[in-house]
């Protein structure tokens, strides 16, 4: 496969952009080799600068749930752009977007639009602190809630990919207010509560974790966290930046039948544009300025181009809920056949799947948290990644990321992916 143009572009990019990329995982640092520079995408396929075609299992890290360059979404963006790309003033479209989200997501009374998932999570945490008058919060090792200072403690995903253990620039004071424990470990949460009585403002969690692979909550874990928050006057925050509107019309709250107090959104909510949001119970959300004194603002919040892309995407999903069933069936088909191929290869493996999220771990034990994800064989993953890439299948360039399926994928695409895996595993085994 010829990637001369990508090699040239990467060399050029490194002269002007730190590491040659604008988000670290794109650098291929954990898998080695040169990152591919993408020139266009359509449906289930990516095309790089050299004209190579790839079946896409990243979907722009989740938002392209309908596939790339979806006709209705593109048309809506084009029409909106004719009226200007930004106003710095309210629009009716923002109201329609908020009403649509409320009609789909359970337990959301008020919602504030922002420009990224990071911004959504940091704002939700500030709101929880302002509402409760407490400063500390609990997060789980391997869960990533964006790159705000408070969240960069044992943050999984990108940090794990680059083997960054501590982040310079995050002060000790900030780190001291961040309490961490293992995902799926309710006893560890209770221990932290006992050690920090009446000091914890919030518990924030990815209800289905996607930043250490796809990790499902074990039975009773989310329900246990909900009970603790009710008993201890703690704000329960679901980080649904990945899972929101991807797992179902109502996201993980609906899928798991567990209600959060605040929910953060991103990715699918923007239809591929830079968008985030946080929302939840009115009694908490009314503390956000200008209603209350917890300040949050953004010049481009509710940007009309971003709003129309997200609104069009969500409207399609709401009117066609069968999309979720189709996606889940495609992902289960992929999982079952990958399972068969891996078994035949005799290479140790674990495949985790929830809805249209899936991850492959080269491990001989269950992967249920960050420690078990980290102990998998990353060298084998690197070989698998490049073997698949050479066969035209684009997987996340990190063993710590979930794959995201899009509904433009066909059975033929998935069958090809299974065949490519079979060939790749034979290549790895030598």
Secondary structure, DSSP 8 states (H G I E B T S, - for coil): ---HHHHHHHHHHTTTSGGGSSSGGGG-TTT-S----EEEEEBTEEEETT--EEEESSTGGGT-TT-BT-HHHHHHHHHHHTT-S--SS--HHHHHHHHHHHHHSTT-SEEEEES-HHHHHHHHHHHHHHHHS--EEEEETT----SSGGG-SS--HHHHHTT--S-TT--HHHHHTEEEE-TT-HHHHHHHHHHTTT-EEEEEE-SSB-SSSSB---TTHHHHHHHHHHHHT-EEEEEETTTTTTSSTTHHHHHHT---SEEEE-GGGGTTSS-EEEEE-HHHHTTBTTTSSB----TTTT-HHHHHHHHHHHHHHHHTTHHHHHHHHHHHHHHHHHHHHHHHHT---EEEEETTEEEEE--SS---SHHHHHTS-HHHHHHHHHHHHHTTEE--SSTTS-EE--TT--HHHHHHHHHHHHHHHHHHH-
